[in-house]
Amino acid sequence: MAKPELFVTPGYGQKFHELLHFSQALKIGDRVEISGQGGWNDELEIPDAIVSEIELAFENVQRTLAAAGAEWKDVVHVNSYHVGGFPPIVNQTITRLFRKYMPDRAPIWTQTGIEALGLPAMRIEIRVTAILE
């Protein structure tokens, strides 16, 4: 059995590791699991516009995958967690970003509406599983 490796995303991941003592990614063999990624910058600030927040969350997924040696093209499963429901702009933005980051793959996807996320201003968090090819 492959030995688990833990990764901390440079920047915001280091802050979370120091503050809350958790890693951003786990790699076991050809499988990469990541912690949920929000639409924050390295100072843990969330943009006011939901589209910008979703775009940043996708960029943060990319950064975290890269820390573990993976990319969006390796993603097979997406979970997204949403505060504030599912106005059309949310699904439109996520679908556009799926097509941008994974043009050759449509992952399995589960959306869950929830009351709150880890930072008070967060409205979305994205967690993925990737399989390295």
N, CA, C and O atoms as CSV, one atom per row, in Angstrom:
chain,resi,resn,atom,element,x,y,z
A,1,MET,N,N,0.843,-1.184,0.000
A,1,MET,CA,C,0.000,0.000,0.000
A,1,MET,C,C,0.888,1.246,0.000
A,1,MET,O,O,1.903,1.300,0.694
A,2,ALA,N,N,0.491,2.232,-0.781
A,2,ALA,CA,C,1.257,3.476,-0.883
A,2,ALA,C,C,1.179,4.264,0.421
A,2,ALA,O,O,0.169,4.242,1.125
A,3,LYS,N,N,2.263,4.954,0.718
A,3,LYS,CA,C,2.321,5.778,1.917
A,3,LYS,C,C,1.604,7.108,1.671
A,3,LYS,O,O,1.858,7.753,0.653
A,4,PRO,N,N,0.716,7.533,2.573
A,4,PRO,CA,C,0.026,8.818,2.408
A,4,PRO,C,C,1.017,9.983,2.517
A,4,PRO,O,O,1.911,9.985,3.364
A,5,GLU,N,N,0.832,10.970,1.637
A,5,GLU,CA,C,1.618,12.199,1.693
A,5,GLU,C,C,0.652,13.367,1.869
A,5,GLU,O,O,-0.379,13.431,1.198
A,6,LEU,N,N,0.984,14.285,2.768
A,6,LEU,CA,C,0.161,15.470,3.000
A,6,LEU,C,C,0.859,16.696,2.424
A,6,LEU,O,O,2.087,16.790,2.440
A,7,PHE,N,N,0.056,17.642,1.910
A,7,PHE,CA,C,0.586,18.842,1.273
A,7,PHE,C,C,-0.113,20.076,1.807
A,7,PHE,O,O,-1.299,20.047,2.135
A,8,VAL,N,N,0.643,21.161,1.887
A,8,VAL,CA,C,0.113,22.458,2.302
A,8,VAL,C,C,0.295,23.421,1.128
A,8,VAL,O,O,1.412,23.604,0.643
A,9,THR,N,N,-0.785,24.029,0.677
A,9,THR,CA,C,-0.715,24.985,-0.421
A,9,THR,C,C,0.087,26.205,0.028
A,9,THR,O,O,-0.193,26.762,1.090
A,10,PRO,N,N,1.082,26.633,-0.762
A,10,PRO,CA,C,1.798,27.864,-0.397
A,10,PRO,C,C,0.832,29.039,-0.277
A,10,PRO,O,O,-0.146,29.120,-1.019
A,11,GLY,N,N,1.102,29.937,0.645
A,11,GLY,CA,C,0.235,31.106,0.853
A,11,GLY,C,C,-0.839,30.809,1.872
A,11,GLY,O,O,-0.543,30.567,3.043
A,12,TYR,N,N,-2.095,30.826,1.432
A,12,TYR,CA,C,-3.217,30.638,2.358
A,12,TYR,C,C,-3.177,29.297,3.071
A,12,TYR,O,O,-3.604,29.200,4.221
A,13,GLY,N,N,-2.673,28.265,2.412
A,13,GLY,CA,C,-2.601,26.945,3.036
A,13,GLY,C,C,-1.701,26.937,4.254
A,13,GLY,O,O,-1.972,26.247,5.237
A,14,GLN,N,N,-0.625,27.710,4.183
A,14,GLN,CA,C,0.271,27.820,5.327
A,14,GLN,C,C,-0.431,28.497,6.495
A,14,GLN,O,O,-0.232,28.120,7.650
A,15,LYS,N,N,-1.260,29.506,6.190
A,15,LYS,CA,C,-2.018,30.180,7.260
A,15,LYS,C,C,-2.996,29.216,7.920
A,15,LYS,O,O,-3.080,29.154,9.147
A,16,PHE,N,N,-3.744,28.455,7.097
A,16,PHE,CA,C,-4.677,27.489,7.667
A,16,PHE,C,C,-3.947,26.428,8.483
A,16,PHE,O,O,-4.432,26.009,9.534
A,17,HIS,N,N,-2.787,25.995,8.006
A,17,HIS,CA,C,-2.026,24.976,8.724
A,17,HIS,C,C,-1.607,25.492,10.097
A,17,HIS,O,O,-1.706,24.770,11.088
A,18,GLU,N,N,-1.141,26.737,10.160
A,18,GLU,CA,C,-0.728,27.329,11.430
A,18,GLU,C,C,-1.923,27.594,12.352
A,18,GLU,O,O,-1.861,27.313,13.549
A,19,LEU,N,N,-3.006,28.134,11.792
A,19,LEU,CA,C,-4.167,28.514,12.604
A,19,LEU,C,C,-5.022,27.321,13.030
A,19,LEU,O,O,-5.452,27.240,14.181
A,20,LEU,N,N,-5.266,26.400,12.105
A,20,LEU,CA,C,-6.240,25.331,12.354
A,20,LEU,C,C,-5.648,23.919,12.284
A,20,LEU,O,O,-6.362,22.938,12.494
A,21,HIS,N,N,-4.360,23.814,11.992
A,21,HIS,CA,C,-3.641,22.539,11.991
A,21,HIS,C,C,-4.269,21.505,11.059
A,21,HIS,O,O,-4.594,20.392,11.473
A,22,PHE,N,N,-4.437,21.902,9.765
A,22,PHE,CA,C,-4.850,20.919,8.774
A,22,PHE,C,C,-4.100,21.148,7.477
A,22,PHE,O,O,-3.622,22.247,7.196
A,23,SER,N,N,-4.009,20.082,6.691
A,23,SER,CA,C,-3.342,20.120,5.393
A,23,SER,C,C,-4.375,20.348,4.299
A,23,SER,O,O,-5.571,20.129,4.495
A,24,GLN,N,N,-3.893,20.790,3.149
A,24,GLN,CA,C,-4.787,21.090,2.031
A,24,GLN,C,C,-4.997,19.906,1.099
A,24,GLN,O,O,-6.031,19.821,0.436
A,25,ALA,N,N,-4.034,18.991,1.035
A,25,ALA,CA,C,-4.160,17.873,0.095
A,25,ALA,C,C,-3.528,16.617,0.667
A,25,ALA,O,O,-2.617,16.666,1.493
A,26,LEU,N,N,-4.043,15.492,0.199
A,26,LEU,CA,C,-3.561,14.173,0.581
A,26,LEU,C,C,-3.392,13.367,-0.700
A,26,LEU,O,O,-4.296,13.314,-1.533
A,27,LYS,N,N,-2.239,12.747,-0.850
A,27,LYS,CA,C,-1.977,11.889,-2.009
A,27,LYS,C,C,-1.652,10.496,-1.506
A,27,LYS,O,O,-0.782,10.315,-0.654
A,28,ILE,N,N,-2.363,9.513,-2.046
A,28,ILE,CA,C,-2.097,8.107,-1.757
A,28,ILE,C,C,-2.054,7.399,-3.104
A,28,ILE,O,O,-3.078,7.267,-3.775
A,29,GLY,N,N,-0.877,6.948,-3.495
A,29,GLY,CA,C,-0.735,6.316,-4.807
A,29,GLY,C,C,-1.082,7.303,-5.904
A,29,GLY,O,O,-0.496,8.383,-5.983
A,30,ASP,N,N,-2.040,6.933,-6.757
A,30,ASP,CA,C,-2.437,7.804,-7.865
A,30,ASP,C,C,-3.666,8.659,-7.543
A,30,ASP,O,O,-4.222,9.300,-8.434
A,31,ARG,N,N,-4.086,8.671,-6.291
A,31,ARG,CA,C,-5.296,9.391,-5.881
A,31,ARG,C,C,-4.924,10.625,-5.058
A,31,ARG,O,O,-4.104,10.551,-4.143
A,32,VAL,N,N,-5.541,11.759,-5.400
A,32,VAL,CA,C,-5.347,13.002,-4.663
A,32,VAL,C,C,-6.706,13.483,-4.169
A,32,VAL,O,O,-7.647,13.630,-4.949
A,33,GLU,N,N,-6.797,13.725,-2.870
A,33,GLU,CA,C,-7.991,14.293,-2.244
A,33,GLU,C,C,-7.588,15.654,-1.701
A,33,GLU,O,O,-6.505,15.799,-1.135
A,34,ILE,N,N,-8.449,16.652,-1.866
A,34,ILE,CA,C,-8.111,17.957,-1.310
A,34,ILE,C,C,-9.178,18.416,-0.323
A,34,ILE,O,O,-10.336,18.004,-0.390
A,35,SER,N,N,-8.754,19.274,0.588
A,35,SER,CA,C,-9.688,19.948,1.483
A,35,SER,C,C,-10.521,20.911,0.649
A,35,SER,O,O,-10.109,21.318,-0.437
A,36,GLY,N,N,-11.676,21.270,1.152
A,36,GLY,CA,C,-12.500,22.233,0.448
A,36,GLY,C,C,-11.764,23.553,0.272
A,36,GLY,O,O,-11.107,24.044,1.190
A,37,GLN,N,N,-11.886,24.117,-0.925
A,37,GLN,CA,C,-11.223,25.370,-1.257
A,37,GLN,C,C,-12.268,26.456,-1.471
A,37,GLN,O,O,-13.217,26.290,-2.237
A,38,GLY,N,N,-12.072,27.559,-0.782
A,38,GLY,CA,C,-12.966,28.697,-0.938
A,38,GLY,C,C,-12.390,29.708,-1.901
A,38,GLY,O,O,-11.274,29.558,-2.397
A,39,GLY,N,N,-13.171,30.738,-2.155
A,39,GLY,CA,C,-12.751,31.810,-3.039
A,39,GLY,C,C,-12.040,32.906,-2.284
A,39,GLY,O,O,-12.479,34.056,-2.296
A,40,TRP,N,N,-10.949,32.567,-1.626
A,40,TRP,CA,C,-10.187,33.518,-0.824
A,40,TRP,C,C,-8.859,33.817,-1.506
A,40,TRP,O,O,-8.396,33.064,-2.364
A,41,ASN,N,N,-8.257,34.934,-1.105
A,41,ASN,CA,C,-6.897,35.225,-1.541
A,41,ASN,C,C,-5.943,34.769,-0.431
A,41,ASN,O,O,-6.374,34.151,0.543
A,42,ASP,N,N,-4.660,35.069,-0.575
A,42,ASP,CA,C,-3.690,34.618,0.420
A,42,ASP,C,C,-3.871,35.280,1.780
A,42,ASP,O,O,-3.330,34.804,2.779
A,43,GLU,N,N,-4.626,36.371,1.825
A,43,GLU,CA,C,-4.932,37.036,3.100
A,43,GLU,C,C,-6.262,36.561,3.679
A,43,GLU,O,O,-6.743,37.097,4.678
A,44,LEU,N,N,-6.855,35.538,3.033
A,44,LEU,CA,C,-8.142,34.949,3.427
A,44,LEU,C,C,-9.302,35.930,3.282
A,44,LEU,O,O,-10.281,35.864,4.025
A,45,GLU,N,N,-9.181,36.838,2.321
A,45,GLU,CA,C,-10.257,37.786,2.013
A,45,GLU,C,C,-11.127,37.200,0.907
A,45,GLU,O,O,-10.625,36.560,-0.017
A,46,ILE,N,N,-12.431,37.423,1.010
A,46,ILE,CA,C,-13.417,36.914,0.059
A,46,ILE,C,C,-13.950,38.089,-0.763
A,46,ILE,O,O,-14.330,39.107,-0.183
A,47,PRO,N,N,-13.990,37.981,-2.093
A,47,PRO,CA,C,-14.545,39.085,-2.888
A,47,PRO,C,C,-16.049,39.243,-2.663
A,47,PRO,O,O,-16.731,38.301,-2.260
A,48,ASP,N,N,-16.547,40.437,-2.928
A,48,ASP,CA,C,-17.978,40.705,-2.773
A,48,ASP,C,C,-18.820,39.997,-3.834
A,48,ASP,O,O,-19.911,39.515,-3.528
A,49,ALA,N,N,-18.339,39.927,-5.058
A,49,ALA,CA,C,-19.105,39.345,-6.170
A,49,ALA,C,C,-19.011,37.820,-6.137
A,49,ALA,O,O,-17.918,37.267,-6.015
A,50,ILE,N,N,-20.143,37.146,-6.243
A,50,ILE,CA,C,-20.172,35.683,-6.187
A,50,ILE,C,C,-19.398,35.071,-7.345
A,50,ILE,O,O,-18.739,34.048,-7.165
A,51,VAL,N,N,-19.463,35.676,-8.535
A,51,VAL,CA,C,-18.721,35.133,-9.679
A,51,VAL,C,C,-17.224,35.160,-9.390
A,51,VAL,O,O,-16.525,34.185,-9.665
A,52,SER,N,N,-16.730,36.253,-8.842
A,52,SER,CA,C,-15.300,36.352,-8.493
A,52,SER,C,C,-14.924,35.335,-7.424
A,52,SER,O,O,-13.842,34.751,-7.471
A,53,GLU,N,N,-15.809,35.125,-6.466
A,53,GLU,CA,C,-15.539,34.144,-5.415
A,53,GLU,C,C,-15.442,32.737,-5.998
A,53,GLU,O,O,-14.553,31.974,-5.620
A,54,ILE,N,N,-16.331,32.389,-6.898
A,54,ILE,CA,C,-16.301,31.064,-7.521
A,54,ILE,C,C,-15.036,30.908,-8.363
A,54,ILE,O,O,-14.387,29.862,-8.319
A,55,GLU,N,N,-14.686,31.932,-9.122
A,55,GLU,CA,C,-13.471,31.872,-9.941
A,55,GLU,C,C,-12.228,31.674,-9.073
A,55,GLU,O,O,-11.348,30.883,-9.413
A,56,LEU,N,N,-12.159,32.392,-7.957
A,56,LEU,CA,C,-11.027,32.223,-7.029
A,56,LEU,C,C,-11.010,30.823,-6.419
A,56,LEU,O,O,-9.942,30.239,-6.235
A,57,ALA,N,N,-12.175,30.288,-6.108
A,57,ALA,CA,C,-12.233,28.929,-5.558
A,57,ALA,C,C,-11.667,27.935,-6.566
A,57,ALA,O,O,-10.924,27.031,-6.185
A,58,PHE,N,N,-12.003,28.085,-7.839
A,58,PHE,CA,C,-11.459,27.202,-8.867
A,58,PHE,C,C,-9.948,27.371,-8.978
A,58,PHE,O,O,-9.229,26.382,-9.123
A,59,GLU,N,N,-9.457,28.604,-8.911
A,59,GLU,CA,C,-8.012,28.843,-8.934
A,59,GLU,C,C,-7.339,28.204,-7.721
A,59,GLU,O,O,-6.241,27.659,-7.837
A,60,ASN,N,N,-7.985,28.269,-6.570
A,60,ASN,CA,C,-7.416,27.671,-5.363
A,60,ASN,C,C,-7.415,26.147,-5.434
A,60,ASN,O,O,-6.500,25.504,-4.919
A,61,VAL,N,N,-8.430,25.568,-6.065
A,61,VAL,CA,C,-8.399,24.125,-6.301
A,61,VAL,C,C,-7.180,23.798,-7.162
A,61,VAL,O,O,-6.451,22.846,-6.884
A,62,GLN,N,N,-6.968,24.589,-8.200
A,62,GLN,CA,C,-5.827,24.360,-9.088
A,62,GLN,C,C,-4.505,24.463,-8.328
A,62,GLN,O,O,-3.622,23.624,-8.504
A,63,ARG,N,N,-4.367,25.485,-7.486
A,63,ARG,CA,C,-3.140,25.659,-6.695
A,63,ARG,C,C,-2.907,24.474,-5.762
A,63,ARG,O,O,-1.782,23.996,-5.618
A,64,THR,N,N,-3.969,24.012,-5.138
A,64,THR,CA,C,-3.847,22.911,-4.180
A,64,THR,C,C,-3.553,21.597,-4.892
A,64,THR,O,O,-2.725,20.814,-4.426
A,65,LEU,N,N,-4.216,21.350,-6.006
A,65,LEU,CA,C,-3.899,20.161,-6.789
A,65,LEU,C,C,-2.425,20.173,-7.201
A,65,LEU,O,O,-1.741,19.154,-7.104
A,66,ALA,N,N,-1.944,21.323,-7.659
A,66,ALA,CA,C,-0.552,21.437,-8.103
A,66,ALA,C,C,0.426,21.111,-6.977
A,66,ALA,O,O,1.470,20.504,-7.215
A,67,ALA,N,N,0.093,21.511,-5.762
A,67,ALA,CA,C,0.963,21.215,-4.621
A,67,ALA,C,C,1.154,19.713,-4.442
A,67,ALA,O,O,2.183,19.267,-3.936
A,68,ALA,N,N,0.153,18.935,-4.860
A,68,ALA,CA,C,0.206,17.476,-4.727
A,68,ALA,C,C,0.557,16.786,-6.050
A,68,ALA,O,O,0.501,15.560,-6.140
A,69,GLY,N,N,0.916,17.564,-7.074
A,69,GLY,CA,C,1.314,16.981,-8.349
A,69,GLY,C,C,0.176,16.629,-9.277
A,69,GLY,O,O,0.339,15.786,-10.159
A,70,ALA,N,N,-0.980,17.258,-9.097
A,70,ALA,CA,C,-2.148,16.983,-9.940
A,70,ALA,C,C,-2.606,18.268,-10.631
A,70,ALA,O,O,-2.086,19.353,-10.372
A,71,GLU,N,N,-3.587,18.115,-11.511
A,71,GLU,CA,C,-4.184,19.234,-12.241
A,71,GLU,C,C,-5.687,19.016,-12.338
A,71,GLU,O,O,-6.196,17.940,-12.024
A,72,TRP,N,N,-6.387,20.057,-12.778
A,72,TRP,CA,C,-7.829,19.937,-12.992
A,72,TRP,C,C,-8.143,18.812,-13.976
A,72,TRP,O,O,-9.175,18.156,-13.838
A,73,LYS,N,N,-7.278,18.571,-14.967
A,73,LYS,CA,C,-7.552,17.519,-15.960
A,73,LYS,C,C,-7.623,16.136,-15.312
A,73,LYS,O,O,-8.165,15.199,-15.899
A,74,ASP,N,N,-7.071,16.011,-14.090
A,74,ASP,CA,C,-7.092,14.737,-13.370
A,74,ASP,C,C,-8.331,14.565,-12.494
A,74,ASP,O,O,-8.551,13.487,-11.942
A,75,VAL,N,N,-9.135,15.606,-12.362
A,75,VAL,CA,C,-10.289,15.588,-11.454
A,75,VAL,C,C,-11.391,14.682,-11.997
A,75,VAL,O,O,-11.754,14.750,-13.172
A,76,VAL,N,N,-11.915,13.826,-11.108
A,76,VAL,CA,C,-13.010,12.921,-11.473
A,76,VAL,C,C,-14.269,13.171,-10.645
A,76,VAL,O,O,-15.355,12.739,-11.031
A,77,HIS,N,N,-14.139,13.862,-9.515
A,77,HIS,CA,C,-15.275,14.044,-8.607
A,77,HIS,C,C,-15.188,15.432,-7.984
A,77,HIS,O,O,-14.135,15.847,-7.500
A,78,VAL,N,N,-16.316,16.142,-8.004
A,78,VAL,CA,C,-16.399,17.478,-7.409
A,78,VAL,C,C,-17.564,17.514,-6.435
A,78,VAL,O,O,-18.665,17.069,-6.760
A,79,ASN,N,N,-17.325,18.040,-5.249
A,79,ASN,CA,C,-18.388,18.383,-4.303
A,79,ASN,C,C,-18.336,19.898,-4.153
A,79,ASN,O,O,-17.262,20.465,-3.951
A,80,SER,N,N,-19.486,20.554,-4.250
A,80,SER,CA,C,-19.526,21.996,-3.993
A,80,SER,C,C,-20.567,22.258,-2.913
A,80,SER,O,O,-21.651,21.675,-2.902
A,81,TYR,N,N,-20.198,23.148,-2.016
A,81,TYR,CA,C,-21.033,23.494,-0.868
A,81,TYR,C,C,-21.412,24.959,-1.009
A,81,TYR,O,O,-20.554,25.808,-1.253
A,82,HIS,N,N,-22.709,25.259,-0.853
A,82,HIS,CA,C,-23.225,26.580,-1.176
A,82,HIS,C,C,-24.049,27.175,-0.040
A,82,HIS,O,O,-24.932,26.521,0.516
A,83,VAL,N,N,-23.746,28.415,0.290
A,83,VAL,CA,C,-24.548,29.203,1.217
A,83,VAL,C,C,-25.351,30.176,0.357
A,83,VAL,O,O,-24.796,30.817,-0.536
A,84,GLY,N,N,-26.629,30.288,0.616
A,84,GLY,CA,C,-27.441,31.256,-0.119
A,84,GLY,C,C,-28.162,30.693,-1.332
A,84,GLY,O,O,-28.678,31.452,-2.152
A,85,GLY,N,N,-28.203,29.392,-1.455
A,85,GLY,CA,C,-28.968,28.786,-2.532
A,85,GLY,C,C,-28.211,28.720,-3.851
A,85,GLY,O,O,-26.986,28.834,-3.900
A,86,PHE,N,N,-28.981,28.533,-4.914
A,86,PHE,CA,C,-28.422,28.282,-6.230
A,86,PHE,C,C,-29.020,29.223,-7.271
A,86,PHE,O,O,-29.729,28.775,-8.172
A,87,PRO,N,N,-28.743,30.524,-7.158
A,87,PRO,CA,C,-29.221,31.419,-8.213
A,87,PRO,C,C,-28.587,30.998,-9.538
A,87,PRO,O,O,-27.498,30.424,-9.530
A,88,PRO,N,N,-29.227,31.261,-10.666
A,88,PRO,CA,C,-28.713,30.807,-11.964
A,88,PRO,C,C,-27.242,31.146,-12.217
A,88,PRO,O,O,-26.532,30.352,-12.835
A,89,ILE,N,N,-26.773,32.302,-11.755
A,89,ILE,CA,C,-25.383,32.697,-12.015
A,89,ILE,C,C,-24.385,31.720,-11.394
A,89,ILE,O,O,-23.270,31.579,-11.897
A,90,VAL,N,N,-24.764,31.048,-10.317
A,90,VAL,CA,C,-23.868,30.086,-9.665
A,90,VAL,C,C,-23.611,28.902,-10.587
A,90,VAL,O,O,-22.457,28.586,-10.876
A,91,ASN,N,N,-24.668,28.242,-11.052
A,91,ASN,CA,C,-24.478,27.091,-11.934
A,91,ASN,C,C,-23.887,27.498,-13.274
A,91,ASN,O,O,-23.087,26.757,-13.846
A,92,GLN,N,N,-24.268,28.667,-13.784
A,92,GLN,CA,C,-23.687,29.136,-15.045
A,92,GLN,C,C,-22.175,29.311,-14.908
A,92,GLN,O,O,-21.416,28.924,-15.797
A,93,THR,N,N,-21.746,29.890,-13.803
A,93,THR,CA,C,-20.317,30.138,-13.584
A,93,THR,C,C,-19.566,28.830,-13.396
A,93,THR,O,O,-18.506,28.636,-13.991
A,94,ILE,N,N,-20.095,27.940,-12.587
A,94,ILE,CA,C,-19.423,26.662,-12.351
A,94,ILE,C,C,-19.328,25.869,-13.653
A,94,ILE,O,O,-18.277,25.304,-13.957
A,95,THR,N,N,-20.406,25.824,-14.418
A,95,THR,CA,C,-20.393,25.099,-15.690
A,95,THR,C,C,-19.354,25.687,-16.642
A,95,THR,O,O,-18.630,24.942,-17.302
A,96,ARG,N,N,-19.275,27.012,-16.719
A,96,ARG,CA,C,-18.275,27.667,-17.575
A,96,ARG,C,C,-16.871,27.273,-17.139
A,96,ARG,O,O,-16.009,27.005,-17.975
A,97,LEU,N,N,-16.640,27.238,-15.826
A,97,LEU,CA,C,-15.311,26.900,-15.315
A,97,LEU,C,C,-14.991,25.417,-15.471
A,97,LEU,O,O,-13.837,25.066,-15.714
A,98,PHE,N,N,-15.983,24.538,-15.339
A,98,PHE,CA,C,-15.768,23.117,-15.641
A,98,PHE,C,C,-15.261,22.979,-17.076
A,98,PHE,O,O,-14.288,22.270,-17.336
A,99,ARG,N,N,-15.932,23.666,-18.003
A,99,ARG,CA,C,-15.538,23.568,-19.420
A,99,ARG,C,C,-14.158,24.174,-19.671
A,99,ARG,O,O,-13.419,23.696,-20.531
A,100,LYS,N,N,-13.810,25.215,-18.930
A,100,LYS,CA,C,-12.491,25.833,-19.078
A,100,LYS,C,C,-11.392,24.916,-18.535
A,100,LYS,O,O,-10.402,24.659,-19.220
A,101,TYR,N,N,-11.567,24.426,-17.307
A,101,TYR,CA,C,-10.524,23.654,-16.643
A,101,TYR,C,C,-10.509,22.181,-17.041
A,101,TYR,O,O,-9.464,21.535,-16.964
A,102,MET,N,N,-11.649,21.640,-17.463
A,102,MET,CA,C,-11.746,20.221,-17.817
A,102,MET,C,C,-12.485,20.061,-19.145
A,102,MET,O,O,-13.555,19.452,-19.181
A,103,PRO,N,N,-11.934,20.596,-20.236
A,103,PRO,CA,C,-12.666,20.550,-21.505
A,103,PRO,C,C,-12.919,19.138,-22.021
A,103,PRO,O,O,-13.862,18.917,-22.780
A,104,ASP,N,N,-12.093,18.188,-21.620
A,104,ASP,CA,C,-12.218,16.817,-22.122
A,104,ASP,C,C,-12.843,15.850,-21.124
A,104,ASP,O,O,-12.903,14.647,-21.377
A,105,ARG,N,N,-13.314,16.376,-19.979
A,105,ARG,CA,C,-13.885,15.496,-18.962
A,105,ARG,C,C,-15.010,16.208,-18.233
A,105,ARG,O,O,-14.865,17.357,-17.816
A,106,ALA,N,N,-16.124,15.522,-18.084
A,106,ALA,CA,C,-17.222,16.021,-17.255
A,106,ALA,C,C,-17.216,15.180,-15.976
A,106,ALA,O,O,-17.572,14.003,-16.017
A,107,PRO,N,N,-16.818,15.764,-14.846
A,107,PRO,CA,C,-16.693,14.980,-13.613
A,107,PRO,C,C,-18.058,14.642,-13.022
A,107,PRO,O,O,-19.076,15.206,-13.422
A,108,ILE,N,N,-18.068,13.721,-12.072
A,108,ILE,CA,C,-19.278,13.576,-11.276
A,108,ILE,C,C,-19.285,14.754,-10.308
A,108,ILE,O,O,-18.229,15.243,-9.908
A,109,TRP,N,N,-20.489,15.209,-9.933
A,109,TRP,CA,C,-20.606,16.457,-9.175
A,109,TRP,C,C,-21.802,16.372,-8.242
A,109,TRP,O,O,-22.894,15.975,-8.647
A,110,THR,N,N,-21.583,16.746,-6.995
A,110,THR,CA,C,-22.662,16.859,-6.019
A,110,THR,C,C,-22.648,18.265,-5.456
A,110,THR,O,O,-21.610,18.742,-4.995
A,111,GLN,N,N,-23.800,18.937,-5.490
A,111,GLN,CA,C,-23.962,20.256,-4.891
A,111,GLN,C,C,-24.775,20.102,-3.613
A,111,GLN,O,O,-25.768,19.377,-3.570
A,112,THR,N,N,-24.330,20.802,-2.575
A,112,THR,CA,C,-25.038,20.752,-1.308
A,112,THR,C,C,-25.251,22.163,-0.786
A,112,THR,O,O,-24.302,22.939,-0.677
A,113,GLY,N,N,-26.486,22.496,-0.466
A,113,GLY,CA,C,-26.794,23.778,0.152
A,113,GLY,C,C,-26.629,23.655,1.657
A,113,GLY,O,O,-27.125,22.710,2.270
A,114,ILE,N,N,-25.932,24.613,2.249
A,114,ILE,CA,C,-25.664,24.571,3.682
A,114,ILE,C,C,-25.879,25.943,4.311
A,114,ILE,O,O,-26.030,26.943,3.609
A,115,GLU,N,N,-25.892,25.979,5.618
A,115,GLU,CA,C,-26.147,27.221,6.349
A,115,GLU,C,C,-24.921,28.122,6.435
A,115,GLU,O,O,-25.045,29.342,6.332
A,116,ALA,N,N,-23.726,27.534,6.625
A,116,ALA,CA,C,-22.515,28.345,6.803
A,116,ALA,C,C,-21.291,27.544,6.413
A,116,ALA,O,O,-21.315,26.314,6.376
A,117,LEU,N,N,-20.201,28.278,6.117
A,117,LEU,CA,C,-18.908,27.677,5.812
A,117,LEU,C,C,-17.872,28.194,6.805
A,117,LEU,O,O,-18.212,28.956,7.711
A,118,GLY,N,N,-16.624,27.793,6.647
A,118,GLY,CA,C,-15.580,28.060,7.638
A,118,GLY,C,C,-15.237,29.518,7.881
A,118,GLY,O,O,-14.872,29.880,9.000
A,119,LEU,N,N,-15.343,30.358,6.873
A,119,LEU,CA,C,-15.135,31.795,7.049
A,119,LEU,C,C,-16.484,32.481,6.886
A,119,LEU,O,O,-17.243,32.103,5.994
A,120,PRO,N,N,-16.811,33.461,7.700
A,120,PRO,CA,C,-18.152,34.055,7.688
A,120,PRO,C,C,-18.618,34.586,6.330
A,120,PRO,O,O,-19.809,34.513,6.027
A,121,ALA,N,N,-17.716,35.114,5.512
A,121,ALA,CA,C,-18.115,35.702,4.227
A,121,ALA,C,C,-18.235,34.679,3.102
A,121,ALA,O,O,-18.713,35.014,2.018
A,122,MET,N,N,-17.812,33.447,3.337
A,122,MET,CA,C,-17.816,32.429,2.275
A,122,MET,C,C,-19.222,32.052,1.853
A,122,MET,O,O,-20.127,31.905,2.675
A,123,ARG,N,N,-19.379,31.899,0.524
A,123,ARG,CA,C,-20.639,31.411,-0.041
A,123,ARG,C,C,-20.467,30.124,-0.814
A,123,ARG,O,O,-21.452,29.474,-1.163
A,124,ILE,N,N,-19.212,29.742,-1.092
A,124,ILE,CA,C,-18.951,28.496,-1.830
A,124,ILE,C,C,-17.653,27.869,-1.342
A,124,ILE,O,O,-16.711,28.564,-0.960
A,125,GLU,N,N,-17.625,26.552,-1.365
A,125,GLU,CA,C,-16.422,25.786,-1.089
A,125,GLU,C,C,-16.433,24.597,-2.040
A,125,GLU,O,O,-17.466,23.959,-2.241
A,126,ILE,N,N,-15.267,24.305,-2.625
A,126,ILE,CA,C,-15.167,23.238,-3.621
A,126,ILE,C,C,-14.115,22.241,-3.167
A,126,ILE,O,O,-12.995,22.610,-2.815
A,127,ARG,N,N,-14.500,20.959,-3.181
A,127,ARG,CA,C,-13.617,19.867,-2.791
A,127,ARG,C,C,-13.603,18.854,-3.934
A,127,ARG,O,O,-14.654,18.508,-4.473
A,128,VAL,N,N,-12.406,18.376,-4.305
A,128,VAL,CA,C,-12.320,17.464,-5.435
A,128,VAL,C,C,-11.476,16.235,-5.104
A,128,VAL,O,O,-10.683,16.217,-4.162
A,129,THR,N,N,-11.687,15.216,-5.925
A,129,THR,CA,C,-10.855,14.017,-5.958
A,129,THR,C,C,-10.252,13.935,-7.348
A,129,THR,O,O,-10.955,14.103,-8.345
A,130,ALA,N,N,-8.953,13.678,-7.420
A,130,ALA,CA,C,-8.268,13.530,-8.699
A,130,ALA,C,C,-7.578,12.165,-8.757
A,130,ALA,O,O,-7.109,11.648,-7.743
A,131,ILE,N,N,-7.527,11.600,-9.946
A,131,ILE,CA,C,-6.805,10.366,-10.189
A,131,ILE,C,C,-5.715,10.681,-11.219
A,131,ILE,O,O,-6.003,11.097,-12.341
A,132,LEU,N,N,-4.473,10.475,-10.816
A,132,LEU,CA,C,-3.350,10.763,-11.713
A,132,LEU,C,C,-3.251,9.710,-12.792
A,132,LEU,O,O,-3.335,8.512,-12.522
A,133,GLU,N,N,-3.073,10.164,-14.003
A,133,GLU,CA,C,-2.995,9.222,-15.144
A,133,GLU,C,C,-1.572,9.005,-15.557
A,133,GLU,O,O,-1.309,8.249,-16.494
